[in-house]
Amino acid sequence: MVDSKKSTDRSNPSCSDEVLFFHIPFHTRDISRQKIRDIYEKTCEGEPQSFNFKHISNEDSGNCMKISQLTIAYSRPKNIRDYLCPSKLIETDNVFVSKYV
C-alpha cells in the first residue's frame, strides 16, 4: 500500500506532501529496505526521458508530481503476547489511568 501524506507545514520535509510512504507488513525473510529503495530509485527516479515520477503531470491540476523523499514503513502483526499482556490501561469507575501515568 502506498500513502501520500499531505500537510500545510512546508518547513518540515517529513510533513510535506512531497513525501511518499510505502507501508508494508514486516516479515523476517522479506526483501530488505535498501533493496526496496534501490528498486524505487531505478524504476521511479530513472532518467528524465524514461518513466520518471518527477516528470508525471496530474491530469486534474496539470502540475508535475513532486516526490522528494521515500519513507518505507513496516507494521508488525499482533502476536500472542499482545493478546495476553495488553499494554493499554483500562479505566473503570474507581480506577483512573491519569493516576498511574
Residue, then its C-alpha position, 0 to 999 in steps of 0.5 A: m500500500v502506498d500513502s501520500k501524506k499531505s500537510t500545510d507545514r512546508s518547513n518540515p520535509s517529513c510533513s510535506d506532501e512531497v513525501l511518499f510512504f510505502h507501508i508494508p507488513f514486516h516479515t523476517r525473510d522479506i526483501s530488505r529496505q535498501k533493496i526496496r529503495d534501490i528498486y524505487e530509485k531505478t524504476c521511479e527516479g530513472e532518467p528524465q526521458s524514461f518513466n520518471f515520477k518527477h516528470i508525471s503531470n496530474e491530469d486534474s491540476g496539470n502540475c508535475m508530481k513532486i516526490s522528494q523523499l521515500t519513507i518505507a514503513y513496516s507494521r508488525p502483526k499482533n502476536i500472542r503476547d499482545y493478546l495476553c499482556p495488553s499494554k493499554l490501561i483500562e479505566t473503570d469507575n474507581v480506577f483512573v489511568s491519569k493516576y498511574v501515568 
